Amino acid sequence: MAKKKKSSKAKTVKKVDTAKQKAAAEAKKYKEKARAELKKAKQKFAAQEKKVNQYISKNPKKAVAIAAGVGAALGAVAAAVARRKKK
């Protein structure tokens, strides 16, 4: 009877180890995919940043007006949220 329990325990340990190895392999695969996607996102961001900087250089007055408008809109939203929380 003691051998049966040991054998059963050994099988369980082996199954757990196998599951751990599979999980580690899957985690590694998804980590690599995430890194690749992050690299793509950084490249896209850098390209957009370059375009924005070029636009600002060519149209400084428009850029300031747009920034002021966005700031005013965000300020209005923040004020509305603050007022709503007080009620």
Buried (B, 14 or more C-beta within 10 A) or exposed (E): EEEEEEEEEEEEEEEEEEEEEEEEEEEEEEEEEEEEEEEEEEEEEEEEEEEEEEEBEEEEEEBEEEEEEEEEEEEEEEEEEEEEEEE
